[in-house]
Amino acid sequence: MRYSHYADGGWIGMLLLLIFVLVLVGGLITVSVILLRRFARPSESHDQAIRILNERFARGEIDKDEFEARRAALRT
């Protein structure tokens, strides 16, 4: 009596199942990493943009009106 219909494939079926599971897990991990990187970057680039804007204002490269307009644009 056979215990499971999965045993019909023998060792080739088990190897294919193992490869499928590894590809599936690898794909899920890859998608997770890509999504985490995509959502982590905007805050870092936003902080850097504000820092550069503050430096330009401090050096006198832009006036107060331009500084406030650009800062307001970055907030949205």
Backbone as a ProteinNet text record, in pm:
[ID]
protein_1_A
[PRIMARY]
MRYSHYADGGWIGMLLLLIFVLVLVGGLITVSVILLRRFARPSESHDQAIRILNERFARGEIDKDEFEARRAALRT
[TERTIARY]
83.7	0	87.9	55.4	131.6	73.2	163.9	120.5	82.8	145	121.6	138.3	67.4	83.8	209.8	276	400.7	517.1	505	612.9	622.9	525.5	525.9	642.8	688.4	794.4	932.6	948	1078.9	1170.6	1299	1395	1394.7	1355.5	1348.9	1236.1	1123.3	1013.3	1049.9	1121.1	1163.3	1264.4	1353.4	1452.1	1382.7	1286.2	1211.1	1132.6	1075.3	1003.2	1097.4	1215.6	1314.7	1357.9	1382.7	1421.8	1309.4	1186.3	1072.1	1060.6	1075.2	1066.1	1179.4	1300.3	1413.3	1392.6	1342.7	1315.5	1204.6	1101.7	991.3	1037.9	1112	1162.2	1259.7	1347.3	1441.3	1369.4	1264.4	1186.2	1117.2	1061.9	996.2	1095.9	1212.6	1316.2	1361.1	1379.4	1421.5	1318.5	1192.2	1085.9	1081	1096.9	1095.5	1209.5	1327.9	1443.8	1424.5	1375.2	1352.8	1251.1	1142.1	1041	1094.6	1171.7	1228	1324.5	1406.2	1499.7	1426.6	1320.4	1247.6	1181.5	1126.4	1057.4	1152.8	1274.7	1371.3	1445.1	1460.7	1539.4	1477.2	1346.6	1293.8	1323.3	1319.1	1346.6	1492.1	1584	1725	1751.3	1694.6	1717.5	1648.7	1534.6	1465.4	1548.9	1604.7	1690	1812	1869.1	1986.2	1949	1832.3	1788.6	1768.3	1708.2	1689.3	1824.5	1917.5	2050.8	2122	2115.5	2179.3	2113.6	1981.5	1909.6	1950.7	1962.1	2006.3	2148.2	2236.1	2373.7	2379.1	2301.2	2299.9	2247	2146	2092.4	2194.8	2264.7	2365.5	2482.7	2519	2628.6	2585	2454.5	2403.9	2381.4	2380.4	2358.5	2213.7	2119.9	1978.8	1924.6	1824.4	1766.4	1654.7	1597.1	1497.4	1372.4	1325.7	1204.3	1224.3	1340.2	1367.6	1384.5	1449.4	1468	1334.1	1243.4	1113	1029.6	1039	962.8	1013.2	1143.5	1199.6	1173.2	1181.4	1152.2	1006.2	915.9	773.8	751.4	824.3	810.9	860.6	962.6	1016.1	921.9	845.3	752.7	635.7	602.2	487.6	525.3
-118.6	0	124.7	215.3	339.7	440	512.8	609.9	744.4	778.4	909.7	903.5	986.3	989.6	1066.6	1134.7	1205.7	1108.5	986.8	888.5	832.7	858.3	805.2	858	978.9	1039.8	989.3	921	872.8	987.5	965.1	1067.9	1188	1168.1	1281.5	1376.6	1320.8	1403.9	1481.8	1418.1	1486.8	1597	1571.5	1672	1791.5	1765.5	1874.7	1954.7	1885.5	1953.9	2041.3	1991.5	2069	2192.6	2175.4	2289.6	2392.2	2347.7	2438.5	2517.4	2451.3	2519	2620.4	2583.6	2676.1	2799.1	2780.1	2893	2980.6	2919.2	2994.9	3077.7	3017.6	3089.7	3199.7	3167.8	3268.7	3385.5	3357.5	3465	3551.9	3490.1	3568.4	3657.2	3604.2	3683.3	3798.8	3772.4	3876.5	3988.2	3953.1	4054	4134.2	4068.9	4139.1	4239.5	4199.4	4289	4408	4384.1	4493.7	4592.5	4543.2	4632.8	4710.4	4645.3	4715.5	4824.6	4797.7	4899.5	5015.6	4985.1	5091.8	5187.1	5132.7	5218.2	5279.9	5232.4	5289.3	5408	5410.8	5515.6	5654.4	5670.8	5807	5890.2	5832.5	5911.2	5955.3	5868.8	5904.9	6015.2	6004.9	6106.3	6237.3	6227.7	6349.1	6422.1	6349.5	6412	6476.2	6411.3	6465.9	6592.5	6593.6	6711.3	6830.4	6806.8	6914.9	6966	6874.9	6914	7000.5	6961.6	7040	7176.5	7179.9	7307.3	7398.8	7344.1	7424.4	7476.8	7394.2	7437.8	7549.4	7536.7	7641	7772.9	7765.2	7886.2	7946.9	7863.3	7912.5	7978.8	7928.8	7988.3	8112.7	8138.8	8256.8	8236.2	8113.3	8085.4	8111.2	8094.8	8120.8	8213.4	8291.5	8384.8	8316.2	8390.3	8333.7	8287.1	8365	8327.3	8197.2	8186.3	8064.2	7944.8	7968.1	7862.3	7808.9	7899	7858	7789.2	7836.4	7773.8	7632.1	7614.5	7480.5	7385.3	7439.2	7354.9	7310	7401.1	7365.7	7260.9	7272.5	7173.6	7036.4	7033.2	6905	6840.1	6917	6862.5	6790.3	6823.2	6758.8	6633.1
0	0	0	-85.9	-91.7	7.1	69.1	170	109.2	-2.2	-59.8	-210.1	-280.3	-425	-464.4	-368.6	-397.1	-418.1	-369.6	-381.9	-522.8	-608.9	-744	-826.7	-798.9	-878.2	-844	-735.2	-694.8	-655.2	-672	-630	-724	-850.2	-943.5	-902.7	-862.4	-815.3	-690.7	-600	-477.8	-509.8	-604	-644.6	-708.6	-795.7	-857.5	-753.9	-657	-549.9	-468.2	-438.1	-363.5	-441.7	-571.1	-655.1	-659.6	-673.9	-676.4	-546.4	-435.1	-305.3	-289.6	-330	-320.7	-408.6	-530.2	-619.5	-561.6	-506.8	-448.2	-328.8	-238.5	-120.8	-164	-258.8	-308.6	-372.9	-447.8	-509.1	-406.2	-303.3	-197.5	-123.2	-97.2	-29.2	-118.1	-246.9	-339.6	-348.1	-360.9	-367.3	-237.5	-124.3	4.4	14.2	-27.1	-20.5	-113.7	-233.5	-328.2	-272.7	-216.3	-159.9	-40.2	45	160.4	116.7	17.2	-32.1	-96.7	-169.5	-238	-138.9	-30.6	65.2	167	177.7	271.8	211.7	82.2	17.6	18.7	-0.3	-6.7	117.6	234.7	354.5	358.9	314.5	313	211.7	91.9	-10.2	27.6	94.7	138.7	243.2	338.9	440	376.7	276.7	209.3	131.1	68.1	-6.7	86.9	201.7	299.9	349.3	374.1	421.8	318.2	191.4	85.3	72.5	82.7	75.7	190.4	309.9	424.8	404.8	349.9	325.6	222.5	115.9	12.9	69.2	155.2	217.2	311.8	386.9	480.7	407.1	290.2	212.6	137.9	133.2	64.5	-84.2	-129.5	-271.5	-312.2	-219.6	-247.1	-139.6	-176.9	-79.6	-0.8	93	183.8	110	12.5	-60.6	-138.5	-205.9	-281.7	-187.9	-73.3	24.9	73.7	110	161.6	54.1	-69.5	-178.3	-204.3	-206.2	-231.9	-113.3	8.2	124.6	124.8	86.7	77.4	-31.4	-141.1	-249.1	-204.2	-122.3	-73.7	26.8	95.9	195.8	132.3	9.2	-54.4	-126.3
[MASK]
++++++++++++++++++++++++++++++++++++++++++++++++++++++++++++++++++++++++++++

